[in-house]
């Protein structure tokens, strides 16, 4: 990955990130650049929180991959910090190039630097290729991930 | 639940919470009151973060249930906030009394009050009774939860 820089996302990267979120079988139903203001507000909330790291993998300074790493303090496991990864995406023109692994290894190393004792993530059961990818990185599929949609339960 | 109060955990509740974490088939292998200082340090980190809510269900002011609710900002789903629940435990003398459901419904309502669009949690695949409990509350087992233990990968 000689030309790829992994760096914090900037506000002017948000549109490119949202395009990656929307260009996805599952994300297409719920993400779109039509309401960019909502994403910009969320970007401001993310960057105001020192425990949230929204990252991009940039080629010639243009985002071609993204993920968010959250650092979560807790009592379990003798008061361990955990690193949680969400919203991993690679631009369709750069898939199967090793870019996703490069980004994930960055997140794992950053979690270690911040003294996390584990890294966790959930992946939709339909993303079977992603599951193999995470297992190659050493993750263990030990848990079931439950979601409760509050909008549909109102 | 007339006599149960759901309130923020205090520093002097930490030992009782850790006893509940340790009194568990899975937690027993990794949690213990022998190293209470580590848990007190973690308690201080949790309470310093306004997006972390460590709660107890108290009977006569004594913790008999606990959970942690984390509020996580993100870009996906049009910049949705998500509420994440970790470390749900009920004291063994108070199981099957409805206390766990009472605590979880508090967390769901609090997530709504904070404008979260979903609540999420993961549960070890071995906790099959817990999975039925979450499904009764409306959660959908749509995801696989992956963990990478950084201590064993060093």
Interface residues (C-beta under 8 A of the other chain):
Chain A: X14 X17 X18 X21 X27 X30 X31 X32 X35 X38 X39 X40 X41 X42 X43 X45 X46 X49 X51 X52 X54 X68 X70 X72 X73 X74 X75 X76 X77 X78 X79 X80 X81 X84 X86 X87 X108 X111 X112 X116 X117 X118 X119 X120 X121 X122 X123 X124 X125 X131 X134 X135 X137 X138 X139 X140 X141 X142 X143 X144 X145 X146 X147 X148 X149 X150 X151 X153 X154
Chain B: X14 X17 X18 X21 X27 X30 X31 X32 X35 X38 X39 X40 X41 X42 X43 X45 X46 X49 X51 X52 X54 X68 X70 X72 X73 X74 X75 X76 X77 X78 X79 X80 X81 X84 X86 X87 X108 X111 X112 X116 X117 X118 X119 X120 X121 X122 X123 X124 X125 X131 X134 X135 X137 X138 X139 X140 X141 X142 X143 X144 X145 X146 X147 X148 X149 X150 X151 X153 X154
